Amino acid sequence: MNERKARRPKRRSSNGFVDILNGFLTLLVLGLLIAGGVLLYGASQFYGDGPLKEETTFRVESGSGLASTAQRLEEQGVISNRFIFQAGGRALERQANIKAGDFRIPAGASMAEILKEITEGNPIRYAVTIPEGWTSWDAIQRLNGDSNLVGEVTSLPAEGSILPGSYDYMPGDTRQSVLDKMQTAMTTELAAIWASRQDDLPLESPEQMLVLASIVEKETGVASERPQVAAVFVNRLRESMRLQSDPTIIYGITKGQSNLGRGLRRSEIEAQTPYNTYQIDGLPPTPIANPGVEALKAVAHPDSHDYLYFVAKGATPAEGHVFAETYAEHQQNVARYREIARAAAEQAEADAEAARQALEAEEAAGAPATP
């Protein structure tokens, strides 16, 4: 019996190029799958709810970039991963749009929402507001009382050197830096308004315009009246008449550091002081407050009329004033005002008495019966 030789299976000829190509494609597919998974995970983290449990304020320091901002967000627990935040910022091309300031970040805010807030949103506004007609002492009390600022202002700035308005700042700024802005603004506005003034004003310098504007500011709280009131004082200066302004006397008493809280006494009206414009000719030596832009413009461009007098029209400052050309007409207006003021005082007293009686009746009704 003949034995057949066992046949060995023939090996297929190997094609190295195909093997390499297959390996490369396998790796490519795996890489794409991994990359896709990474991208999907990153997107879910970037657009998904964030870790913040309650609303917070996040500060972006001036000059901060995307990387430093992302690091601080992660350190403060506002986001979960700074690298995903940075990648999202670069993918959306927002890395150059980071704003400085404080931003309110709501609870659960996603990285995408936070990125939009600090690149497109408005930072929280911090500002000091100085109303028109405040004295420099008033302004410094407000500045020193703002807890977001640092460094005390210990010396009182010159009266009239502050321009009323709102001044933005960043928490941590010095109070002196904000005061510097206020004084620079006044210097700038005063020079510009003086340069555009009427040619025939009886004023020799921007400082005199500032003094008169401060008087106008204190004399009326009605904005539309400022040019009228300014014209009265300009007319008086032209006629060499004394200004006879009560607020100047009050400033001479309080130096702008308190409210008088009462009417002027006859002895105060007759007192010889540098600020008593019933007793001195011309203007007082300094402003008596910090006037606003509109008061300065009113003095630079007063109304054209012949009024020399004015007195309050009603019982409240909001009612404005009534004007007169002659002293006789003014006396009639003063008598009318005094009657209005007397009636208002009587009504206020009657209202107070009625309120007192109503309170007593209410307390009596609620009292326990006497055994």
C-alpha positions in Angstrom: 0.0 0.0 0.0 1.5 3.3 -1.1 1.5 6.1 1.4 0.5 9.4 0.0 2.6 12.3 1.1 0.6 14.7 3.3 0.3 18.0 1.5 1.1 21.1 3.3 -1.2 24.0 2.7 0.4 26.6 0.6 1.0 30.0 2.3 -0.5 32.9 0.5 2.0 35.4 -0.6 2.0 38.3 1.7 1.4 41.8 0.4 3.2 44.2 2.9 1.6 47.3 1.4 -1.9 46.0 1.9 -1.2 45.1 5.5 0.2 48.5 6.3 -2.8 50.2 4.6 -5.2 48.0 6.6 -3.4 48.8 9.8 -3.4 52.5 9.0 -7.1 52.5 8.2 -7.8 50.6 11.4 -5.9 53.2 13.4 -7.5 56.0 11.6 -11.0 54.6 12.4 -10.0 54.1 16.0 -8.6 57.7 16.1 -11.7 59.1 14.6 -13.8 57.3 17.1 -11.7 58.4 20.0 -11.6 62.0 18.6 -15.3 62.0 18.1 -15.8 60.7 21.6 -13.5 63.4 23.0 -15.3 66.1 21.0 -18.7 64.8 22.1 -17.6 64.8 25.7 -16.1 68.2 25.4 -19.2 69.6 23.8 -21.4 68.1 26.5 -19.2 69.7 29.2 -19.0 73.0 27.4 -22.7 73.4 26.7 -24.1 71.4 29.7 -25.0 72.7 33.1 -22.1 74.0 35.2 -21.2 73.2 38.8 -22.2 76.5 40.3 -24.8 76.0 43.0 -25.9 79.7 43.4 -25.4 83.0 41.6 -22.0 84.5 42.1 -20.0 87.5 41.0 -16.9 86.7 39.0 -14.2 89.4 38.4 -12.1 89.5 35.2 -9.1 91.5 36.0 -7.9 94.1 33.5 -5.6 92.5 30.9 -6.7 89.0 31.6 -6.6 86.5 28.7 -8.5 83.4 28.0 -6.1 81.0 29.8 -5.8 83.0 33.0 -9.6 83.6 33.1 -10.3 79.9 32.6 -7.9 79.0 35.4 -9.5 81.4 37.9 -13.0 80.2 36.8 -12.0 76.6 37.6 -10.3 77.6 40.9 -13.4 79.3 42.1 -15.7 76.4 41.1 -17.5 78.3 38.4 -16.5 75.7 35.7 -15.4 72.1 35.9 -12.5 72.1 33.4 -10.4 75.0 32.3 -9.0 73.2 29.3 -12.4 72.6 27.8 -13.3 76.2 28.5 -10.2 77.4 26.7 -10.8 75.0 23.7 -14.4 76.3 23.4 -13.2 79.9 23.5 -10.7 79.3 20.8 -13.1 77.3 18.7 -15.6 80.2 18.9 -12.8 82.7 18.3 -13.6 84.7 21.5 -10.1 84.7 23.0 -9.5 88.3 22.1 -12.9 89.5 23.4 -12.5 89.1 27.1 -13.8 92.1 29.0 -12.6 93.4 32.3 -15.1 93.9 35.1 -17.4 92.1 37.5 -20.0 89.8 36.0 -23.0 88.1 37.5 -22.9 84.3 36.8 -26.2 82.5 37.5 -26.4 79.1 39.2 -25.8 76.2 36.8 -24.4 78.5 34.0 -22.7 76.5 31.3 -19.2 77.3 30.0 -20.8 78.6 26.8 -23.0 81.0 28.7 -20.2 82.1 30.9 -18.0 82.7 27.9 -20.8 84.8 26.2 -21.3 86.8 29.4 -17.6 87.8 29.8 -17.2 88.6 26.1 -20.5 90.1 25.1 -22.3 91.0 28.4 -22.1 94.2 30.4 -20.0 94.2 33.5 -21.7 95.3 36.8 -21.5 99.1 37.0 -19.9 100.6 40.0 -20.3 104.4 40.2 -20.3 107.3 42.6 -23.0 109.9 41.9 -22.7 113.5 43.1 -25.9 115.5 42.7 -25.9 119.0 41.3 -25.5 121.6 44.1 -23.8 119.4 46.6 -20.9 121.0 48.5 -17.4 119.5 48.4 -18.0 118.3 52.0 -21.1 116.4 50.9 -19.1 114.8 48.0 -16.3 113.6 50.2 -18.7 112.1 52.7 -20.2 110.0 49.8 -16.7 109.1 48.5 -15.4 108.0 51.9 -18.6 106.1 52.6 -18.3 103.9 49.5 -17.0 100.5 50.7 -15.9 99.4 47.2 -13.2 102.1 47.2 -10.0 102.2 49.2 -7.9 105.0 50.7 -9.4 107.9 52.6 -9.7 111.4 51.2 -8.5 113.4 54.2 -8.3 117.0 52.8 -11.4 118.9 51.6 -11.1 119.9 48.0 -11.8 123.4 47.0 -15.5 124.3 46.8 -16.7 124.2 43.2 -13.8 122.1 42.0 -16.0 118.9 41.5 -18.3 118.4 38.5 -21.6 116.7 39.6 -22.4 113.5 37.8 -21.8 109.8 37.9 -18.3 108.4 37.9 -17.6 104.8 37.1 -14.9 102.9 38.9 -13.7 99.3 39.6 -13.8 98.0 43.1 -10.4 98.5 44.7 -9.8 101.8 43.0 -8.7 104.6 45.3 -11.1 107.3 46.4 -8.5 109.9 45.4 -8.5 108.5 41.8 -12.3 109.0 41.6 -12.0 112.5 43.1 -9.3 113.3 40.5 -11.8 112.4 37.7 -14.4 114.7 39.2 -12.0 117.6 39.4 -10.6 117.0 35.9 -14.1 116.9 34.5 -14.9 120.3 36.2 -11.7 121.9 34.8 -12.5 120.7 31.3 -16.2 121.8 31.3 -15.5 125.1 32.9 -12.9 126.0 30.3 -15.1 124.9 27.4 -18.2 126.8 28.7 -16.2 129.9 29.5 -14.8 129.9 26.0 -18.3 129.7 24.5 -19.9 132.4 26.8 -21.7 135.6 25.7 -19.3 138.4 25.1 -21.1 141.0 27.3 -21.2 139.2 30.6 -20.2 141.2 33.7 -17.7 138.5 34.7 -14.0 138.7 34.4 -12.9 135.1 34.7 -14.1 131.5 34.6 -13.7 131.4 38.3 -16.3 134.2 38.6 -18.6 132.3 36.3 -18.2 129.3 38.6 -19.1 131.3 41.7 -22.2 132.7 40.1 -23.2 129.3 38.7 -23.0 127.8 42.2 -25.4 130.5 43.4 -27.8 129.8 40.6 -27.6 126.1 41.4 -28.6 126.7 45.0 -31.3 129.2 44.2 -33.5 126.9 42.1 -34.2 123.2 41.8 -36.2 123.7 38.6 -33.9 123.1 35.7 -35.9 125.2 33.2 -35.5 128.3 35.5 -31.7 128.4 35.6 -31.3 130.7 32.7 -34.0 133.1 34.1 -32.4 133.1 37.6 -28.9 133.5 36.1 -30.2 136.5 34.1 -31.5 138.2 37.3 -28.1 138.0 38.9 -26.4 139.1 35.7 -28.8 142.1 35.5 -28.0 143.0 39.1 -24.3 142.9 38.5 -24.7 145.1 35.5 -26.7 147.6 37.6 -24.2 147.4 40.5 -26.9 146.0 42.7 -26.1 143.5 45.5 -27.1 139.9 44.7 -29.0 139.4 48.0 -29.0 135.6 47.8 -30.0 133.7 50.9 -27.9 130.6 50.1 -24.7 132.7 50.2 -25.5 133.7 53.8 -26.3 130.1 54.7 -23.0 128.9 53.2 -21.1 131.5 55.3 -22.7 130.0 58.4 -22.4 126.3 57.7 -19.3 126.4 55.3 -21.3 123.7 53.4 -20.8 121.1 56.1 -24.4 120.9 57.4 -27.9 122.0 56.7 -29.1 125.1 58.5 -32.4 123.5 59.1 -34.2 126.8 59.8 -34.9 130.2 58.3 -32.4 133.0 58.4 -32.4 135.3 61.4 -32.4 139.1 61.0 -29.0 139.3 62.7 -27.6 136.9 60.2 -28.9 138.9 57.2 -27.4 142.0 58.7 -24.1 140.4 59.7 -20.9 141.6 57.9 -19.4 138.4 56.4 -17.6 137.7 53.1 -20.5 135.5 52.0 -23.3 137.8 52.9 -24.4 139.1 49.6 -26.9 141.4 51.3 -23.9 143.2 52.7 -21.1 142.9 50.2 -20.9 144.1 46.6 -20.4 141.7 43.8 -19.7 138.0 44.2 -18.7 136.1 47.4 -15.0 134.9 47.5 -15.6 131.3 46.5 -18.4 129.1 45.1 -21.0 128.0 47.6 -21.5 124.6 46.0 -20.5 122.4 43.0 -22.7 123.5 40.1 -23.6 121.2 37.3 -23.1 121.8 33.6 -26.5 123.2 33.0 -26.0 125.9 35.7 -22.7 126.8 34.2 -24.3 127.1 30.8 -27.1 129.2 32.2 -24.6 131.7 33.5 -22.7 131.7 30.3 -25.9 132.2 28.2 -28.5 133.8 30.5 -32.0 134.7 29.3 -32.6 138.1 27.9 -35.0 139.9 30.2 -35.1 142.9 32.6 -36.1 141.0 35.8 -34.2 142.1 38.9 -36.1 140.1 41.5 -37.6 136.7 42.1 -39.4 134.9 45.0 -40.8 131.5 45.5 -44.1 130.9 43.6 -45.5 128.3 46.1 -44.9 126.3 49.2 -42.6 123.8 47.6 -39.3 124.3 45.6 -40.7 122.3 42.7 -43.2 125.1 42.0 -40.4 127.5 41.0 -40.3 131.3 41.2 -42.2 134.3 40.1 -40.1 137.2 38.7 -40.4 140.9 38.7 -38.8 143.9 37.1 -39.6 146.5 39.8 -39.3 146.4 43.6 -42.9 147.4 44.0 -44.0 144.4 41.9 -41.6 142.2 43.9 -43.1 143.3 47.2 -46.5 142.2 45.9 -45.1 138.8 45.0 -43.5 138.5 48.4 -46.7 139.3 50.1 -48.5 136.7 48.0 -45.8 134.1 48.8 -46.0 134.8 52.5 -49.8 134.2 52.4 -49.3 130.9 50.6 -46.6 129.9 53.0 -48.8 130.8 56.0 -51.7 128.8 54.6 -49.5 125.8 53.9 -48.1 126.0 57.5 -51.6 126.1 58.9 -52.7 123.2 56.8 -49.6 121.2 57.8 -50.4 121.9 61.5 -54.0 120.9 61.0 -53.0 117.6 59.3 -50.6 116.8 62.1 -53.3 117.4 64.7 -55.8 115.3 62.8 -53.2 112.5 62.6 -52.5 112.8 66.4 -56.2 112.6 67.2 -56.6 109.6 64.9 -53.7 107.8 66.6 -55.2 108.5 70.1 -58.6 107.2 69.0 -56.9 104.0 67.6 -55.0 103.4 70.8 -58.1 104.0 72.9 -60.1 101.5 70.8 -57.4 98.9 71.2 -57.0 99.4 75.0 -58.4 96.7 77.4 -61.6 97.5 79.3 -61.1 98.9 82.8 -62.3 96.3 85.4 
